[in-house]
């Protein structure tokens, strides 16, 4: 008899019918989701065999895929209440506990799920381990199925998990296979949840989880389109160098180009117990400049293995697909094959490749694996046999260079070890086949003389140098100084004038000592310079002295200053004249003035006429006479002698007059009255008509009174 059946028997034997109805109504299966996304689970009722009111009820607070249990103790034990939520029990005397007759409050901690083994959410290995005969994968491992009707908490779904003919619906994780390696969508299907296989690029393919928005996915994941199929949760890259990119090839190793165009660390999926149990695998790839090679990654007890894809290399003739393009031994167009020859000399250092040989001129001889001096390497057309053997068609065997107009060592140069050395040219060494010859030997060509020597074929024309404008000895110098052309004068040089076929003797020694008071000369016999005192005028360096003359001071020829002083008067009123020893005469502008008058002679200082002033500006006298008054043509009737003839207002008649009366004033004061009066005034007396004056008089008076 199973444990599940025993529990049902206890319920029927001891629990009062009223309590049975209440408990059965509370255990009706997976109900609507509680606040926060939690669903009520379906539990079993357990009647305590010792009698009394008590029993276990499956709780709706499910944090691990299983139901919690509420255990009400017997009547006589103090009434402690135990709550079991997903395997974690909490006991509180104040929350449903009872108080005994003595008034004590008791609480106890129950850390055991009383439904295990075999109950919902209990660990299991096979279906036989579960009371409901359904052992399924849940986060953290295999668990006995938690029954449901139509809904479960967030991240779980109510699915038919029965493998038999009878349907059994349980709350299963919708993200159990999330981030597990896969090769196809079917690899991700577990407990009836249709998760898809999502491409993660070079890292491989990993399972997603169905979603509608980012909120449906765990932290660090995003809800993305999956190739036009259903949306799936996909782990997002994070961290990394964050440098700008357009695709993954522009990012460092281990990074991917994210949605925002920045290089981020590639997402790393881990293996879950479910994926390890399944031994899930995924294809992956390794990409470099030579190509992309594929490999696999597998979930093991030690986690997800690294991608075993080899690094692509340049295709070689070895019966392998080195660049992973699907074709074996398809050599690139620029592939070169060659034959090598080595000198027996060399360091004989052990080697596997040329890079192992550090001494100049040495390469690795594959025949014995030692470093030797390379004679040459001749290239040909490569081809591969079916067995991966390289054939280097039409490649000749290299040998040491001989002077034979052939590139014996296949280095691209012909007879490069044989040259004609010729002075007077750059470079001095001339290769076979190049023009050669100077002077009388010009127009030649370097040729081989036997197999080991190169000569200039016109060298036979070389002779003794003569003064004839020809490079007779073919040394690059025409009529060189080796010619005998001496005039017996040590102060000259001997130069051959080839066209004139004679020697000339221009001065060779410079005896100028830079002194102005010496006579410079040269002794023919010795070529020694002579510098004697010069008796004449000179310049002492002072521009203000005159009469400077050479003389001898303390045994040395020196220019002595003259006694005369340079005169610098430029007769300009507007400049101050001076002499600067370094410059000579200098004229500096001043602010001088001078009196001026431009009127008729004899009128200055007569009547209104007077003289003015002229001012200097920037070394020049301004000719405008400022402030002068010259005679007017017509006399004005203004009491002035305007025409400066000694007469004032001559020819003028009276036109008007004014008559003024003297004024009187009176001031009186009585009580609060103050009186002030003034008599008199003035006005026009009249107008003049001819020589007569018409008078007109007026009288004004005013009185002003003020109160105190």
C-alpha positions as a printed Julia matrix, in Angstrom:
708×3 Matrix{Float64}:
   0.0     0.0     0.0
   1.48    3.37   -1.04
   2.0     6.27    1.35
  -0.56    8.28   -0.6
  -3.22    5.63    0.0
  -2.46    5.47    3.72
  -3.01    9.17    4.1
  -6.41    8.98    2.42
  -7.41    6.19    4.81
  -6.46    8.32    7.85
  -8.59   11.18    6.6
 -11.62    8.94    6.26
 -11.17    7.39    9.7
 -10.66   10.26   12.09
 -11.5    13.71   10.61
 -14.98   15.09   11.5
 -17.19   15.49    8.44
 -17.58   19.25    8.81
 -13.8    19.67    8.85
 -13.49   17.35    5.85
 -15.81   19.52    3.78
 -13.81   22.64    4.67
 -10.45   21.06    3.88
 -11.66   19.54    0.6
 -12.96   22.9    -0.53
  -9.49   24.43    0.25
  -7.67   21.7    -1.71
  -9.41   22.12   -5.06
  -6.21   22.36   -7.2
  -4.15   25.17   -8.8
  -6.18   28.29   -8.37
  -5.8    31.78   -9.8
  -2.42   33.43   -9.41
  -2.01   35.14   -6.07
  -0.6    38.69   -5.92
   3.0    38.64   -7.08
   2.39   35.84   -9.57
   2.05   32.92   -7.14
  -0.57   30.17   -7.67
  -2.33   27.99   -5.13
  -1.12   24.42   -5.3
  -3.07   21.19   -4.88
  -2.32   19.31   -1.68
  -3.41   16.21    0.2
  -5.13   16.03    3.56
  -3.46   14.03    6.34
  -5.49   13.05    9.45
  -3.26   12.69   12.5
  -3.55    9.08   13.78
  -3.5    10.17   17.42
  -6.91   11.81   17.11
  -7.79   15.42   17.77
  -8.26   18.2    15.32
  -5.24   18.44   12.99
  -3.93   17.67    9.5
  -1.68   18.86    6.62
  -2.94   21.12    3.81
  -0.93   21.99    0.65
  -0.22   25.73    0.67
  -0.47   28.07   -2.32
   2.85   29.85   -1.6
   5.13   27.91   -3.95
   8.69   29.21   -4.34
  10.39   26.11   -5.68
   7.7    24.5    -7.77
   6.14   22.6    -4.83
   3.45   23.46   -2.31
   3.87   24.55    1.27
   2.22   22.65    4.14
   0.26   24.0     7.1
   0.25   21.6    10.04
  -2.23   22.18   12.83
  -1.17   20.32   15.96
  -3.27   18.16   18.24
  -5.65   19.65   20.71
  -3.6    18.79   23.69
  -0.12   19.87   22.51
  -0.43   23.63   22.79
  -1.69   24.21   19.27
   1.6    25.17   17.51
   1.22   26.03   13.82
   3.82   25.0    11.24
   3.93   26.48    7.73
   5.97   24.67    5.05
   6.58   26.77    1.88
   8.51   24.92   -0.82
  10.44   22.94    1.7
  11.18   25.84    4.09
   9.05   25.66    7.26
   8.33   28.56    9.55
   6.68   28.12   12.93
   5.12   30.97   14.9
   3.13   30.66   18.09
   1.61   34.1    17.63
   0.35   33.35   14.13
  -2.19   30.61   14.59
  -0.63   29.1    17.72
  -2.75   28.42   20.82
  -2.31   29.37   24.46
  -2.5    26.52   27.02
  -4.18   26.63   30.38
  -1.05   27.92   32.09
  -0.97   30.88   29.75
   2.3    29.89   28.06
   2.74   30.54   24.29
   4.78   27.87   22.49
   6.41   27.84   19.03
   8.38   25.18   17.23
  10.54   25.12   14.03
   9.64   22.38   11.57
  12.33   22.05    8.85
  10.95   18.85    7.33
   8.46   18.66    4.44
   6.07   16.08    5.85
   4.97   15.11    2.32
   8.47   13.91    1.4
   9.47   11.55    0.12
   7.05   11.12   -2.73
   4.93   14.25   -2.32
   4.7    17.25   -4.7
   8.04   19.11   -5.18
   9.97   16.35   -3.39
  13.32   15.29   -4.92
  13.08   12.25   -7.16
  15.05   10.18   -9.62
  12.36    8.18  -11.42
   8.56    8.16  -11.54
   8.53    5.35   -8.99
   9.86    7.85   -6.4
   6.65    9.93   -6.58
   3.19    9.23   -5.12
   1.67   10.6    -8.33
   4.13    8.57  -10.46
   5.31   11.75  -12.23
   8.95   12.78  -11.72
   9.85   15.82  -13.83
  12.74   18.23  -14.25
  12.43   21.54  -12.38
  15.04   24.25  -11.61
  17.62   22.68   -9.32
  16.95   19.07  -10.4
  14.2    16.46  -10.67
  11.08   16.91   -8.53
   7.74   15.15   -8.1
   5.18   17.09  -10.13
   3.15   19.86   -8.43
  -0.44   19.48   -9.69
  -2.35   22.38  -11.25
  -5.54   23.12  -13.17
  -4.89   26.05  -15.49
  -2.43   28.62  -14.11
   0.84   28.86  -12.15
   3.08   31.56  -10.75
   5.29   33.73  -13.0
   7.96   31.7   -14.82
   5.87   28.53  -14.63
   3.11   27.1   -16.81
   0.44   24.45  -16.29
   1.4    21.6   -18.66
   0.45   17.94  -19.2
   3.54   16.1   -17.95
   2.19   12.58  -17.94
   4.02   10.03  -20.05
   1.15    7.57  -19.87
  -2.4     7.57  -21.19
  -3.85    9.6   -18.31
  -3.2    13.35  -18.42
  -1.49   14.88  -15.37
  -1.15   18.67  -15.32
   1.62   20.21  -13.26
   3.31   23.62  -12.84
   6.56   23.43  -14.79
   9.31   26.01  -15.38
   9.05   27.77  -18.74
  12.78   28.6   -18.52
  14.23   25.25  -17.51
  16.21   24.83  -20.74
  17.12   28.55  -20.97
  20.77   29.08  -22.04
  21.39   25.34  -22.48
  23.43   24.35  -25.57
  21.4    23.06  -28.5
  21.56   22.2   -32.16
  17.83   22.31  -33.0
  14.59   23.51  -31.43
  13.71   20.01  -30.24
  16.77   20.02  -27.95
  15.13   22.79  -25.92
  11.69   21.21  -25.44
  11.16   19.99  -21.88
   7.97   19.4   -19.85
   5.91   20.46  -22.86
   7.43   23.99  -23.03
   8.25   24.93  -26.63
  11.54   26.81  -26.26
  13.57   27.52  -29.43
  17.25   27.04  -30.27
  18.75   30.57  -30.57
  21.93   31.44  -32.49
  24.64   33.15  -30.34
  27.2    33.48  -33.14
  30.67   32.03  -32.62
  29.75   30.92  -29.08
  27.22   28.45  -30.48
  23.46   27.95  -30.2
  21.61   27.99  -26.89
  18.02   27.53  -25.82
  15.75   30.5   -25.35
  12.45   30.78  -23.54
   9.13   31.95  -25.02
   8.36   35.59  -24.2
   6.37   38.61  -25.31
   8.42   41.4   -23.68
  11.68   41.86  -21.75
   9.73   41.68  -18.48
   9.01   37.99  -19.23
  12.73   37.22  -19.14
  15.22   36.92  -16.25
  17.6    39.77  -15.47
  20.34   40.09  -18.07
  18.11   38.7   -20.85
  16.11   40.46  -23.57
  13.06   39.31  -25.51
  14.17   39.17  -29.16
  12.85   38.0   -32.51
  14.19   34.58  -33.43
  14.52   34.5   -37.2
  10.9    35.45  -37.84
   9.66   32.77  -35.43
   8.45   33.2   -31.86
  10.17   35.71  -29.59
  12.69   34.15  -27.23
  14.62   35.29  -24.15
  18.3    35.78  -25.09
  21.24   36.49  -22.77
  22.75   39.9   -23.54
  26.45   40.79  -23.82
  27.82   43.06  -21.07
  31.09   44.71  -20.07
  33.98   44.46  -22.53
  35.96   47.24  -24.25
  32.83   49.12  -25.46
  34.67   50.37  -28.53
  32.61   51.25  -31.63
  31.94   48.45  -34.12
  29.86   47.41  -37.13
  30.17   43.64  -36.73
  31.93   41.02  -34.58
  35.12   41.07  -36.7
  35.89   44.57  -35.41
  35.84   43.43  -31.76
  38.54   41.86  -29.61
  38.63   38.12  -28.93
  35.76   37.05  -26.71
  33.65   40.13  -27.58
  30.6    40.68  -29.79
  29.23   43.76  -31.54
  26.07   44.64  -29.58
  22.83   46.31  -30.72
  24.17   49.75  -29.82
  27.26   49.37  -32.04
  29.73   48.74  -29.21
  31.99   45.76  -28.5
  30.82   43.91  -25.39
  31.89   40.7   -23.69
  30.18   37.74  -25.36
  27.37   36.24  -23.23
  28.4    33.07  -21.41
  25.72   30.44  -20.89
  26.25   27.87  -18.15
  25.14   24.23  -17.97
  22.14   23.38  -15.79
  21.7    19.95  -14.15
  19.1    19.19  -16.85
  21.48   20.0   -19.72
  24.3    18.04  -18.07
  21.98   15.05  -17.69
  21.04   15.32  -21.36
  24.65   15.78  -22.43
  23.52   18.64  -24.71
  25.91   19.93  -27.35
  26.1    22.84  -29.75
  28.11   23.73  -32.77
  30.49   26.69  -32.4
  33.1    28.4   -34.54
  36.51   30.05  -34.54
  37.13   32.85  -37.04
  40.33   34.61  -38.13
  41.72   36.16  -41.27
  42.16   32.75  -42.91
  38.58   31.53  -42.43
  35.99   30.1   -40.05
  36.29   26.61  -38.57
  33.45   24.84  -36.75
  33.6    22.74  -33.61
  31.37   21.56  -30.76
  30.76   22.34  -27.1
  29.21   19.87  -24.65
  27.67   20.1   -21.17
  29.62   17.89  -18.74
  29.82   17.56  -14.98
  32.62   20.15  -15.14
  30.51   22.61  -17.08
  30.36   23.67  -20.71
  33.49   22.72  -22.63
  35.41   25.26  -24.7
  34.84   25.32  -28.43
  37.08   22.66  -29.98
  37.08   24.36  -33.39
  40.64   24.59  -34.76
  42.07   27.94  -35.87
  41.9    28.34  -39.63
  45.3    28.46  -41.33
  46.48   29.09  -44.85
  45.81   26.06  -46.99
  48.75   23.71  -47.32
  49.31   20.63  -49.46
  48.63   18.06  -46.69
  45.31   16.36  -47.5
  43.57   18.61  -44.91
  41.06   21.42  -45.17
  43.31   23.93  -43.35
  41.18   27.03  -43.98
  37.88   25.21  -43.29
  36.23   26.23  -46.55
  35.02   22.7   -47.24
  37.66   21.93  -49.88
  40.9    20.05  -49.21
  44.24   21.27  -50.58
  42.72   24.11  -52.61
  45.88   26.2   -52.51
  45.42   29.99  -52.67
  46.35   31.77  -55.89
  49.36   33.43  -54.26
  50.7    30.15  -52.85
  54.35   29.64  -53.68
  56.43   26.49  -53.76
  60.17   26.3   -54.13
  63.33   24.26  -54.11
  66.14   25.24  -51.77
  69.91   24.66  -51.77
  72.22   25.11  -48.77
  75.92   25.61  -48.27
  77.47   23.07  -45.95
  78.64   25.95  -43.78
  76.45   27.34  -41.02
  75.76   27.25  -37.31
  74.06   23.85  -37.58
  71.55   24.94  -34.91
  68.61   22.54  -34.57
  65.45   23.95  -36.16
  61.95   23.21  -37.33
  61.26   26.49  -39.16
  63.21   29.45  -40.54
  62.21   31.49  -37.48
  64.44   29.2   -35.38
  67.54   30.44  -37.25
  68.8    33.79  -35.95
  72.16   34.08  -37.72
  72.16   36.3   -40.82
  71.86   34.43  -44.11
  70.78   31.16  -42.49
  67.56   29.22  -43.03
  66.26   25.87  -41.79
  67.31   22.9   -43.94
  64.37   20.47  -43.76
  66.54   17.55  -44.87
  68.43   17.4   -41.56
  66.66   20.02  -39.36
  69.66   22.34  -38.92
  70.38   25.97  -39.71
  72.67   26.47  -42.72
  73.7    29.22  -45.1
  71.06   29.43  -47.82
  72.47   29.38  -51.33
  69.17   30.13  -52.97
  65.48   29.31  -53.37
  63.93   28.75  -56.8
  60.14   28.96  -57.15
  57.78   26.99  -59.34
  54.1    26.21  -59.95
  52.53   24.25  -57.05
  50.18   21.29  -57.36
  48.93   18.68  -54.89
  48.61   14.94  -55.25
  45.59   13.16  -53.78
  47.74   12.11  -50.86
  48.64   15.67  -49.96
  52.11   15.67  -51.53
  53.3    18.99  -52.9
  54.75   19.06  -56.4
  56.73   22.18  -57.34
  56.59   22.03  -61.11
  59.23   23.82  -63.27
  61.29   24.93  -60.24
  65.02   24.57  -60.88
  67.6    23.65  -58.28
  69.46   26.78  -57.06
  73.25   27.0   -57.1
  75.92   29.56  -56.31
  75.99   32.57  -58.62
  78.45   32.52  -61.54
  79.24   35.32  -64.01
  77.21   33.8   -66.83
  74.25   36.15  -67.42
  71.95   33.77  -65.5
  70.18   34.06  -62.11
  71.71   30.89  -60.69
  70.5    31.38  -57.07
  66.98   32.57  -58.05
  67.16   35.77  -55.99
  65.87   37.95  -58.85
  69.3    39.41  -59.69
  71.69   38.22  -62.38
  75.44   38.04  -61.72
  74.98   40.32  -58.72
  78.14   39.04  -57.05
  80.31   40.37  -59.9
  80.89   44.13  -60.3
  83.28   46.62  -61.91
  84.64   49.16  -59.43
  85.17   52.62  -60.91
  86.27   55.75  -59.01
  84.64   59.08  -59.71
  81.08   57.76  -59.95
  78.29   56.93  -57.52
  77.85   54.1   -56.84
  81.43   53.01  -57.39
  80.38   49.39  -58.02
  78.69   48.7   -61.36
  76.87   45.44  -62.1
  77.21   43.28  -65.17
  75.28   44.68  -68.1
  75.4    48.28  -66.86
  77.2    51.13  -68.73
  80.7    52.0   -67.57
  83.76   54.05  -68.47
  84.78   57.7   -68.0
  86.81   60.09  -70.12
  88.65   58.23  -72.84
  87.0    55.01  -71.61
  83.41   56.31  -71.87
  80.67   54.32  -73.6
  81.59   50.91  -72.26
  79.6    48.13  -70.57
  80.41   45.79  -67.7
  80.81   42.25  -69.02
  81.82   38.86  -67.63
  85.44   37.85  -68.06
  85.21   34.13  -67.45
  82.8    32.83  -64.76
  84.34   34.69  -61.83
  85.25   38.24  -62.96
  83.53   41.35  -64.37
  85.33   44.11  -66.35
  84.5    47.3   -68.25
  85.03   46.45  -71.91
  86.5    49.95  -72.7
  89.08   49.95  -69.89
  91.78   49.19  -72.47
  91.55   52.83  -73.66
  92.96   54.23  -70.39
  96.29   56.18  -70.74
  98.51   58.91  -69.17
  96.82   62.18  -68.21
  97.76   65.21  -70.36
  96.61   68.88  -70.48
  94.11   68.48  -73.3
  90.62   68.66  -71.75
  90.38   64.85  -71.85
  90.26   62.39  -68.91
  93.05   60.32  -70.35
  93.48   58.02  -67.34
  89.68   57.41  -67.05
  89.62   58.23  -63.31
  86.72   60.66  -63.46
  88.92   63.82  -63.29
  89.83   65.75  -66.42
  93.32   67.34  -66.44
  93.74   66.55  -62.77
  96.27   68.2   -60.45
  98.78   65.44  -60.98
  99.92   67.19  -64.2
 103.36   68.99  -64.15
 102.38   72.69  -64.63
 104.48   74.77  -62.13
 105.25   78.53  -62.57
 107.57   78.51  -59.53
 105.33   81.02  -57.74
 104.23   79.8   -54.35
 101.47   82.39  -54.26
  99.6    80.93  -57.28
  97.97   77.63  -58.15
  98.68   75.75  -61.33
  95.6    75.11  -63.51
  95.5    73.31  -66.83
  93.46   75.08  -69.51
  92.67   72.03  -71.57
  91.05   73.69  -74.58
  94.02   76.12  -74.82
  96.39   73.25  -74.03
  98.32   75.39  -71.52
  98.59   76.02  -67.79
  97.28   79.13  -66.03
  98.26   80.38  -62.59
  95.51   82.27  -60.74
  96.1    83.49  -57.18
  96.13   80.65  -54.72
  96.95   82.42  -51.43
  94.6    84.99  -49.85
  96.72   87.46  -47.82
  93.99   89.98  -47.0
  94.2    90.52  -43.21
  91.01   92.62  -43.13
  92.86   95.73  -41.92
  92.3    99.0   -43.88
  95.64  100.48  -42.86
  97.85   97.68  -44.23
  99.22   96.78  -47.66
  98.72   93.04  -48.28
 101.23   90.98  -50.3
 102.66   87.45  -50.82
 106.31   86.24  -51.09
 106.67   84.13  -54.26
 109.38   81.96  -52.89
 107.65   80.92  -49.7
 104.02   81.83  -50.27
 104.16   83.82  -47.0
 101.8    86.82  -46.63
 103.12   90.32  -45.93
 101.03   93.1   -44.36
 102.78   96.56  -44.11
 101.52  100.01  -42.94
  99.48  101.98  -45.47
  99.98  105.75  -45.24
  96.66  107.27  -46.31
  93.13  108.18  -45.29
  90.87  105.75  -43.54
  87.64  105.51  -41.62
  87.85  105.25  -37.82
  84.23  104.12  -37.58
  83.0   107.44  -36.13
  80.76  109.17  -38.66
  81.14  112.5   -36.87
  84.89  112.85  -37.32
  86.67  114.12  -40.44
  90.25  113.85  -41.56
  90.84  110.23  -40.32
  94.3   108.91  -41.28
  96.24  105.65  -40.96
  98.98  105.52  -38.37
 100.79  103.15  -36.06
  99.74  102.76  -32.43
 101.65  100.38  -30.16
 103.31   98.82  -33.18
 100.04   98.11  -34.96
  98.6    99.81  -38.03
  95.53  101.7   -36.86
  93.09  104.28  -38.23
  93.43  107.46  -36.16
  90.44  109.81  -35.82
  90.73  113.24  -37.5
  90.23  116.55  -35.62
  87.46  117.82  -37.88
  83.8   117.5   -36.91
  81.08  116.86  -39.39
  78.67  119.82  -39.94
  75.02  118.81  -39.87
  73.06  122.13  -40.18
  70.31  121.65  -42.76
  69.0   125.29  -42.41
  65.56  123.98  -41.5
  63.79  125.9   -38.7
  61.72  122.82  -37.89
  64.57  120.37  -37.14
  67.19  120.06  -34.43
  70.5   119.04  -36.03
  72.95  116.61  -34.42
  75.6   114.0   -35.32
  75.36  110.33  -34.3
  78.78  108.56  -34.38
  77.19  105.4   -35.73
  74.9   107.08  -38.27
  76.27  110.52  -39.04
  74.0   113.56  -39.3
  70.48  113.22  -37.94
  67.69  115.83  -38.03
  64.98  115.5   -35.4
  61.61  117.35  -35.8
  60.86  120.14  -33.27
  57.94  122.43  -32.35
  59.48  125.8   -33.36
  57.29  128.79  -34.47
  57.82  132.09  -36.3
  55.88  135.36  -36.65
  54.1   136.08  -39.91
  51.92  138.74  -41.65
  50.49  138.53  -45.17
  48.73  141.92  -45.35
  49.74  144.98  -47.35
  53.02  146.48  -46.33
  52.59  149.33  -43.82
  49.28  148.06  -42.47
  50.6   145.75  -39.74
  49.72  147.05  -36.26
  47.53  149.83  -37.8
  43.9   149.84  -36.69
  42.6   146.29  -36.39
  45.45  144.74  -38.43
  47.97  142.55  -36.6
  50.44  139.72  -37.3
  50.06  135.92  -36.62
  52.18  132.77  -36.07
  53.39  129.86  -38.26
  53.96  126.42  -36.59
  56.33  123.5   -37.34
  54.93  119.97  -37.69
  56.84  116.74  -38.48
  59.92  118.74  -39.45
  58.05  121.02  -41.89
  56.86  124.63  -41.43
  53.11  125.04  -41.93
  52.74  128.19  -44.1
  49.3   129.09  -42.67
  49.58  132.32  -40.61
  47.44  131.59  -37.59
  45.83  134.61  -35.74
  46.7   137.4   -38.25
  44.18  140.2   -39.2
  44.64  141.88  -42.6
  42.83  145.01  -43.97
  39.23  144.68  -45.13
  38.35  146.27  -48.45
  35.38  148.17  -46.95
  35.27  150.01  -43.61
  32.56  148.73  -41.28
  30.7   151.1   -38.91
  31.83  149.17  -35.81
  34.11  151.67  -34.01
  37.14  149.84  -35.53
  39.64  150.84  -38.23
  38.81  147.87  -40.41
  40.75  148.95  -43.52
  43.77  149.84  -41.36
  44.17  153.34  -42.88
  44.43  155.1   -39.53
  40.77  156.27  -39.49
  37.91  154.72  -37.53
  34.45  154.39  -39.16
  35.29  156.95  -41.8
  32.19  157.63  -43.96
  29.67  156.36  -41.36
  26.44  158.53  -40.18
  24.45  158.29  -36.91
  21.52  155.91  -37.09
  20.07  155.94  -33.55
  20.58  156.86  -29.95
  19.5   156.0   -26.41
  18.51  158.3   -23.62
  18.68  157.18  -20.0
  17.19  158.82  -16.93
  18.62  158.35  -13.53
  16.55  156.32  -11.15
  15.38  156.91   -7.61
  14.02  154.51   -5.05
  11.99  154.65   -1.86
  11.63  152.17    0.91
   9.18  152.66    3.8
   7.84  150.52    6.59
   4.85  150.97    8.87
   3.27  148.29   11.01
   2.91  145.2     8.84
   3.21  147.13    5.56
   6.45  147.43    3.69
   6.59  149.68    0.61
   9.28  149.71   -2.03
   9.14  152.03   -5.05
  11.4   152.84   -7.93
  11.18  155.73  -10.4
  12.85  156.12  -13.71
  13.85  153.89  -16.58
  15.33  154.04  -20.03
  14.12  153.7   -23.61
  15.03  154.49  -27.18
  15.36  158.19  -27.6
  14.28  158.05  -31.2
  15.68  157.48  -34.67
  18.07  159.57  -36.7
  16.9   160.99  -39.98
  19.76  162.52  -41.82
  21.68  164.56  -39.31
  18.74  165.17  -37.0
  17.79  163.14  -33.9
  14.14  162.53  -33.06
  13.65  162.02  -29.3
  11.09  159.9   -27.58
  10.88  159.63  -23.85
   9.14  157.33  -21.5
   8.51  157.0   -17.75
   8.22  153.91  -15.7
   7.46  153.45  -12.09
   6.68  150.5    -9.98
   5.71  149.95   -6.4
   6.02  146.78   -4.5
   4.42  146.23   -1.17
   4.97  143.32    1.02
   3.35  142.23    4.21
   5.52  141.11    6.98
